[in-house]
Amino acid sequence: MKLFAGLDQIVKRDEPLADHCWLGIGGPARYFITPRSREELAEVVKRCRENELTIKVLGQGANLLVLSKRLDAAVIHLGADCFTSIDIDDTRVTVAAGADLPRLVRHCIRAGLSGLECLVGIPGTLGGAVRMNAGGRFGDVGASISSLEVMDGAGRIYRRGKDELVFGYRRTNIAAKFILQACFDLEADDPQRVLRQAKQMWIYKKNTQPLANKSAGCVFRNPRGLSAGALVDQVGLKGKRIGGAVVSPVHANFIVVDTSAKASDVQELITLMRRKVQEKFEVQLELELEMW
Ligand SMILES: Cc1cc2nc3c(=O)[nH]c(=O)nc-3n(C[C@H](O)[C@H](O)[C@H](O)COP(=O)(O)OP(=O)(O)OC[C@H]3O[C@@H](n4cnc5c(N)ncnc54)[C@H](O)[C@@H]3O)c2cc1C
């Protein structure tokens, strides 16, 4: 492995991405790399750059559809210990990008810190959540961020303060390749009260989304003032099946899959949902789910 000579311990070849994504489908990645430090990450980035190899950053694949052909890229996963830490100091919480989001939410609730309970029930890593400003009707991750540390495609690290960051509906202005760490300023509160609120939000989510099935969350962004799920429902596609992929009967903006599903089943269903909504409402649905 000349390209990554000396880094053999952290580089796998032709790793099936299906094993790393919530949908459980998708082909292999040419390289799958799990750096153990920021220095190793910077070295990997440098080698990719020198060899013009595309970099893809993978969290837990909770918002991804990976296609079945081999992905000619270096998929970098921030899953090692140094990228998953959570440090709480009074109301300031410093979280590394690979940390599990539900674990972060639990830690904050237990510590009596309010601000992130709105993220209850959202799977994935902190990095994935920041990248798309994950959230829902109760709030989003960007609202409590006070600063970020990011790394660019040349391996340089920068700090971005609150005044430089813009968080919108499932969007941010972060251009850097890697989110490395986020700092949150949260509100001290009664742990029992925060827990009660989180439970209410969790019950709402459980009653309205197909959380028991395999999915990658919402397929489409809501068009301004409209609900993508309601539009798909109104064109009669709730429950529509193609191969192993189904438009969820619980929430029509979710595609759920069984073990026989192929990436092409999901793709065909997405095309059908878009076409029907375009024909009936002249609305172009924009993907929230990312395709690799
Ligand atoms: C059952 C279910 C329910 C969901 N509910 C919600 C919800 O209510 N609200 C919501 O917003 N989302 C929801 N999602 C979608 C998903 O949980 C979020 O998008 C989550 O933030 C994805 O995190 P991830 O680590 O899995 O990212 P991935 O899916 O691995 O990656 C998503 C994007 O983030 C990028 N990325 C990941 N880590 C980093 C990093 N460290 N630096 C830079 N870029 C990075 C990737 O390159 C990719 O572009 C749901 C998903 C499921 C399966």
The ligand as a MOL file (V3000), in Angstrom:
LIG
                    3D

  0  0  0     0  0            999 V3000
M  V30 BEGIN CTAB
M  V30 COUNTS 53 58 0 0 0
M  V30 BEGIN ATOM
M  V30 1 C -34.0130 6.8360 12.3920 0
M  V30 2 C -33.3840 8.1480 11.9980 0
M  V30 3 C -33.9340 9.3270 12.4720 0
M  V30 4 C -33.3530 10.5520 12.1120 0
M  V30 5 N -33.9120 11.7140 12.5800 0
M  V30 6 C -33.3420 12.9060 12.2750 0
M  V30 7 C -33.8750 14.1300 12.7820 0
M  V30 8 O -34.8620 14.1580 13.5020 0
M  V30 9 N -33.2590 15.2930 12.4340 0
M  V30 10 C -32.1280 15.3200 11.6440 0
M  V30 11 O -31.6080 16.4020 11.3790 0
M  V30 12 N -31.6140 14.1760 11.1450 0
M  V30 13 C -32.1800 12.9840 11.4430 0
M  V30 14 N -31.6490 11.8200 10.9470 0
M  V30 15 C -30.4940 11.8750 10.0340 0
M  V30 16 C -29.1260 11.6780 10.7470 0
M  V30 17 O -29.3060 11.1510 12.0290 0
M  V30 18 C -28.3790 12.9890 10.8750 0
M  V30 19 O -28.1920 13.5820 9.6140 0
M  V30 20 C -27.0080 12.8000 11.5320 0
M  V30 21 O -26.5220 14.0570 11.8650 0
M  V30 22 C -26.0220 12.0690 10.6310 0
M  V30 23 O -24.8360 11.8570 11.3680 0
M  V30 24 P -23.7620 10.7890 10.8880 0
M  V30 25 O -22.6120 10.8590 11.8220 0
M  V30 26 O -24.3920 9.4690 10.7360 0
M  V30 27 O -23.3440 11.3920 9.4890 0
M  V30 28 P -23.1120 10.5860 8.1250 0
M  V30 29 O -24.4190 10.0870 7.6490 0
M  V30 30 O -22.0110 9.6210 8.2910 0
M  V30 31 O -22.6380 11.7760 7.1780 0
M  V30 32 C -23.5410 12.7950 6.8130 0
M  V30 33 C -22.7430 13.9760 6.2590 0
M  V30 34 O -21.9570 14.5500 7.2950 0
M  V30 35 C -20.5850 14.5580 6.9100 0
M  V30 36 N -19.7770 14.3530 8.1080 0
M  V30 37 C -19.9040 13.3730 9.0530 0
M  V30 38 N -18.9780 13.5640 10.0160 0
M  V30 39 C -18.2610 14.6640 9.6630 0
M  V30 40 C -17.1580 15.3760 10.2400 0
M  V30 41 N -16.5950 15.0030 11.3870 0
M  V30 42 N -16.6730 16.4570 9.5840 0
M  V30 43 C -17.2280 16.8600 8.4310 0
M  V30 44 N -18.2600 16.2500 7.8340 0
M  V30 45 C -18.7740 15.1660 8.4440 0
M  V30 46 C -20.4360 13.4340 5.9060 0
M  V30 47 O -19.3010 13.6360 5.0770 0
M  V30 48 C -21.7500 13.5630 5.1550 0
M  V30 49 O -21.6290 14.6420 4.2560 0
M  V30 50 C -32.2150 10.5810 11.2720 0
M  V30 51 C -31.6710 9.3760 10.8100 0
M  V30 52 C -32.2450 8.1730 11.1670 0
M  V30 53 C -31.6190 6.9070 10.6660 0
M  V30 END ATOM
M  V30 BEGIN BOND
M  V30 1 1 1 2
M  V30 2 1 2 3
M  V30 3 2 2 52
M  V30 4 2 3 4
M  V30 5 1 4 5
M  V30 6 1 4 50
M  V30 7 2 5 6
M  V30 8 1 6 7
M  V30 9 1 6 13
M  V30 10 2 7 8
M  V30 11 1 7 9
M  V30 12 1 9 10
M  V30 13 2 10 11
M  V30 14 1 10 12
M  V30 15 2 12 13
M  V30 16 1 13 14
M  V30 17 1 14 15
M  V30 18 1 14 50
M  V30 19 1 15 16
M  V30 20 1 16 17
M  V30 21 1 16 18
M  V30 22 1 18 19
M  V30 23 1 18 20
M  V30 24 1 20 21
M  V30 25 1 20 22
M  V30 26 1 22 23
M  V30 27 1 23 24
M  V30 28 2 24 25
M  V30 29 1 24 26
M  V30 30 1 24 27
M  V30 31 1 27 28
M  V30 32 2 28 29
M  V30 33 1 28 30
M  V30 34 1 28 31
M  V30 35 1 31 32
M  V30 36 1 32 33
M  V30 37 1 33 34
M  V30 38 1 33 48
M  V30 39 1 34 35
M  V30 40 1 35 36
M  V30 41 1 35 46
M  V30 42 1 36 37
M  V30 43 1 36 45
M  V30 44 2 37 38
M  V30 45 1 38 39
M  V30 46 1 39 40
M  V30 47 2 39 45
M  V30 48 1 40 41
M  V30 49 2 40 42
M  V30 50 1 42 43
M  V30 51 2 43 44
M  V30 52 1 44 45
M  V30 53 1 46 47
M  V30 54 1 46 48
M  V30 55 1 48 49
M  V30 56 2 50 51
M  V30 57 1 51 52
M  V30 58 1 52 53
M  V30 END BOND
M  V30 END CTAB
M  END
